[in-house]
Amino acid sequence: MDIAGALNKLETSELQALLGRLLEEYAQPAFGVLPKREVDLMIYRTLRDAGVVAQDTPLYQLMADLRVSRSKARNLMFDLEIRQTQSGQLDDQVRSVIMNDSYFRDANWFVLEVENPVVQAHLREICRRARVVTDASFNPSLVRLPVSGLASVLEEFLTKAQQAEVKRGLYRAGKLDDPSFRGLMKRAMSDLAGRFAGKVGGEVMDGAIGAVGEFLQPILSGDQEAITDIWSGIYS
């Protein structure tokens, strides 16, 4: 962690602002009364704002840079992100994870790799609202949900108008005819999972991370024409 190098890149006014804010916050509500956790969080935020630690530093890299345990690094990330990030931004980050850091596992599970603890907590809340049970017992950075549950999660992101566009696009792509949006999506997600978890030489070939995003992106944006065009390949 090159603290001196990062600070040398800053203007004097930027350094003064960072130091001034740090000292002012440390003295509130009185000098020396803040809990250690709050002080650690202040220093961590200052390191990020100074460019010493990148905003999107992976969890392992943060552990190595700060020489702290995994739980300590996750707590720092969570405490800072939860205070700085708005709900709409979290929705966008969950969408990004779904499109770029997800894959199907043996046609039964949809797996997402979510290192950011706040984004993961937000994803779990979306799943809870959709009554989808998730599993992270194997790896705390992985969130697994049933393929059928993915349909319910996607429904949470779409307005009624977008759902209608998705239904029309899927009807045209695969001659699917389930009248309910959730039923239609469950069938479509099952068909998509089957595409990525086809058997080759007797071994299950899992969907590669990010590869399923091509099919999920037009659904998340409610783009009927793109859905028809891209999903036609599933049913050809």
C-alpha positions in Angstrom: 0.0 0.0 0.0 1.8 3.1 -1.3 0.4 5.9 1.0 3.2 8.4 0.2 2.9 7.8 -3.6 -0.9 8.4 -3.5 -0.7 11.5 -1.4 2.0 13.0 -3.7 -0.5 12.9 -6.5 -3.0 15.1 -4.7 -3.1 18.9 -4.8 -2.4 20.8 -1.6 -6.0 21.9 -1.4 -7.2 18.3 -1.6 -4.8 17.2 1.2 -5.9 20.1 3.4 -9.6 19.1 2.8 -8.9 15.5 3.7 -6.9 16.3 6.8 -9.4 19.0 7.9 -12.4 16.6 7.6 -10.5 13.8 9.4 -9.6 16.0 12.4 -13.0 17.7 12.6 -14.8 14.3 12.7 -12.4 12.9 15.2 -13.2 15.8 17.5 -16.9 15.3 17.3 -18.8 15.2 19.6 -15.7 15.6 21.8 -12.1 14.7 21.3 -11.2 11.1 21.8 -14.7 9.7 22.6 -15.4 8.0 19.3 -15.4 4.1 19.4 -12.5 2.4 17.7 -14.8 1.1 15.0 -15.8 4.6 14.0 -12.2 5.8 14.0 -11.1 2.8 11.8 -14.0 3.6 9.4 -12.9 7.3 9.3 -9.3 6.3 8.4 -10.5 3.7 5.8 -12.7 6.3 4.1 -9.8 8.8 4.1 -7.6 6.2 2.5 -10.2 5.6 -0.2 -10.8 9.3 -0.8 -7.0 9.8 -1.1 -6.7 7.1 -3.7 -4.5 4.9 -1.5 -7.2 2.2 -1.6 -9.2 2.0 -4.8 -13.0 2.3 -4.6 -13.5 -1.1 -6.2 -10.7 -3.0 -4.5 -11.5 -6.7 -4.3 -12.0 -8.1 -0.8 -8.8 -10.2 -0.8 -6.8 -7.2 -2.0 -8.2 -5.0 0.8 -7.3 -7.7 3.3 -3.7 -7.7 1.9 -3.4 -3.9 1.7 -4.6 -3.3 5.3 -3.3 -6.6 6.7 -6.6 -7.5 8.4 -8.8 -10.5 8.5 -11.5 -11.2 6.0 -14.3 -10.3 8.5 -12.6 -7.0 9.4 -12.2 -6.1 5.7 -15.9 -7.0 5.0 -17.1 -5.0 8.0 -15.2 -1.9 6.8 -16.6 -2.3 3.3 -20.1 -2.8 4.6 -20.1 0.1 7.2 -18.8 2.6 4.6 -21.0 1.4 1.7 -24.2 1.3 3.6 -23.8 4.9 4.6 -22.8 6.2 1.2 -24.9 4.2 -1.2 -28.5 4.9 -2.2 -31.1 2.1 -2.8 -31.3 3.0 -6.5 -27.5 2.6 -6.9 -27.7 -0.8 -5.1 -30.4 -1.9 -7.6 -28.0 -1.0 -10.5 -25.2 -2.9 -8.8 -27.3 -6.0 -8.4 -28.3 -5.8 -12.0 -24.7 -5.6 -13.0 -23.9 -8.7 -10.9 -26.7 -10.6 -12.5 -25.4 -9.8 -16.0 -21.7 -10.0 -15.4 -20.9 -12.2 -12.4 -23.5 -15.0 -12.6 -23.8 -18.5 -14.0 -25.9 -21.6 -13.9 -24.9 -24.6 -11.9 -26.1 -28.1 -13.0 -29.3 -26.6 -14.4 -30.8 -26.3 -10.9 -29.0 -23.3 -9.4 -28.4 -19.8 -10.4 -25.1 -18.6 -8.8 -23.9 -15.1 -8.3 -20.5 -14.0 -7.1 -21.0 -10.9 -4.9 -17.9 -9.7 -3.0 -19.4 -6.3 -1.9 -21.2 -7.1 1.4 -23.8 -4.3 0.9 -24.7 -5.4 -2.6 -25.0 -8.9 -1.3 -27.3 -7.8 1.5 -29.4 -5.9 -0.9 -29.6 -8.9 -3.2 -30.7 -11.1 -0.3 -33.4 -8.5 0.6 -34.7 -8.6 -3.0 -34.8 -12.4 -2.7 -36.6 -12.2 0.6 -39.3 -9.9 -0.8 -39.7 -12.4 -3.7 -39.9 -15.3 -1.2 -36.8 -16.9 -2.6 -34.5 -18.8 -0.2 -30.8 -18.3 -0.9 -27.7 -20.3 0.1 -24.2 -19.1 0.8 -23.0 -22.0 2.9 -20.3 -23.0 0.5 -18.7 -19.6 0.1 -19.7 -16.3 1.7 -19.1 -14.5 -1.6 -21.4 -16.8 -3.6 -25.2 -16.5 -3.5 -27.1 -19.5 -4.8 -30.8 -19.5 -5.6 -33.0 -22.0 -7.4 -33.4 -21.4 -11.1 -37.1 -21.1 -10.5 -36.4 -18.4 -7.9 -34.5 -16.3 -10.5 -37.8 -15.7 -12.2 -39.2 -14.1 -9.0 -36.1 -12.0 -8.5 -36.2 -10.7 -12.1 -39.9 -9.8 -11.6 -39.0 -7.5 -8.7 -37.0 -5.3 -11.1 -39.6 -4.9 -13.8 -42.6 -2.6 -14.0 -46.0 -4.0 -15.2 -45.3 -2.4 -18.6 -41.9 -3.9 -18.8 -43.3 -7.3 -17.8 -45.8 -7.1 -20.7 -43.0 -6.3 -23.1 -40.9 -9.3 -21.8 -43.9 -11.6 -22.2 -44.5 -10.5 -25.8 -40.8 -11.0 -26.6 -40.7 -14.5 -25.1 -44.0 -15.5 -26.8 -42.5 -14.5 -30.1 -39.2 -16.2 -29.4 -40.3 -19.5 -28.2 -44.0 -19.9 -28.7 -44.4 -20.0 -24.9 -47.9 -19.4 -23.8 -48.1 -19.3 -19.9 -50.4 -16.4 -19.2 -48.7 -15.4 -15.9 -45.4 -13.5 -16.0 -43.8 -15.6 -13.2 -44.9 -18.9 -14.8 -43.5 -17.8 -18.1 -40.2 -16.6 -16.6 -39.8 -19.9 -14.7 -40.2 -21.8 -17.9 -37.8 -19.5 -19.8 -35.1 -19.6 -17.0 -35.3 -23.4 -16.9 -34.8 -23.5 -20.6 -31.9 -21.1 -20.4 -30.3 -23.1 -17.6 -30.6 -26.2 -19.7 -28.8 -24.5 -22.5 -25.8 -23.6 -20.4 -25.7 -26.9 -18.4 -25.8 -29.3 -21.3 -24.0 -32.5 -20.9 -20.8 -33.1 -22.9 -19.0 -36.4 -22.7 -21.0 -37.3 -19.6 -19.9 -34.3 -17.6 -22.0 -31.3 -16.8 -20.7 -28.1 -18.4 -21.6 -25.2 -16.3 -22.5 -21.8 -17.7 -19.5 -19.5 -17.7 -19.5 -16.4 -15.5 -21.0 -13.5 -17.4 -22.1 -15.6 -20.4 -25.8 -15.6 -19.3 -25.9 -11.8 -19.2 -26.5 -11.7 -23.0 -29.9 -13.3 -22.4 -30.8 -11.6 -19.1 -29.9 -8.0 -20.1 -32.8 -7.5 -22.5 -35.2 -8.9 -19.9 -33.9 -6.6 -17.2 -34.4 -3.7 -19.6 -37.8 -4.9 -20.9 -36.6 -4.8 -24.6 -39.2 -6.9 -26.5 -37.3 -6.8 -29.8 -34.0 -7.8 -28.3 -35.6 -10.6 -26.3 -37.2 -12.0 -29.5 -33.9 -11.7 -31.4 -31.6 -13.2 -28.7 -33.9 -15.8 -27.1 -34.9 -17.2 -30.5 -31.5 -19.0 -30.4 -32.7 -20.9 -27.3 -35.7 -22.3 -29.1 -34.3 -22.8 -32.6 
